Structures are given as structure tokens and as C-alpha cells.
């Protein structure tokens, strides 16, 4: 595993491209497996279609080193009514296990921060699992923890 970001060149961060399909799919499937979600090729295909649809809100970035995608970030703009502003929500962030500790996650987030600054957006916001302590170590260095709890309610017909 790479553990010293000073000994490797930083990854290139760019928008997902059609040629990234296979490598992106492997990274996204690994992300889903990390969160113990069932392997589901239909989900992977749906998200890929969203990323390729300019009318869809979801956008994607890849971190590339030596021509190989080693990290992904899925994001979207969202309204912040309480602030009268628009922000970026980072839905998914994943780095290949053999590239962790080399600045990939922080480079992806930094790119989103630049997009937010360039567009005059209010912030970049994301959530992570309370058990994902490795990611939290990074996040604590580069961001402030929001004082909110997240709740999930299922759809209801009545």
C-alpha cells in the first residue's frame, strides 16, 4: 500500500470519461462491497448511465495515476434553502485499496472545493459511516464535522 503522499506524484483529477467504464465499474463495485451492499450489476449500470447523461444531476470525477483510475467521486449540486445558496454534495468517495494513504481522497475533495469556489457555491458537504474511521481521519483534517444526525425513512403509500 502507498502510505506516503510525498513519495508519489499527485493523481490527476478529471471528469469521468466513456473510456473509464471498466475501471470505474470496478471501483464503484468495490465501494459498494466496502459498505456491504449486495453486488448488483444493474445498480452499477444505472449509475454509469446517470454519469453519461448530461441532463442528470449526478456527476463523476476520477483520480488517475499513470493512466489508471484509482479513485472515484460522485457529486451533485443541491439547494441549501436555509442559506439561500447552492452547494455540492459528495455522494460517494472511494480510493482503490492499494492507493490509500497517497492523497487520492483529499485530491478528489480538493477538486470539488475548487469547483465550489469557481461557481460561488456555499460549501462541499458529505456524510460517512460512523464505522469508517480511516476516512474520518482524513475528513477531520480537511473539513468541519456538521452537528446533524442523518435519518432514513422508507417510502410509504399512506
Secondary structure, 3 states (H helix, E strand, C coil): CCCCHHHCCCCEEEECCHHHHHHHHHHHHHHHHHCCCCCCHHHHHHHHHHHHCCCCCCEEEEEEECCEEEEEEEEEEEEEHHHCEEEEEEEEEEECHHHCCCCHHHHHHHHHHHHHHHHCCCCEEECCCCCCHHHHHHHHHHCCCCCCCCCCCCCCCC
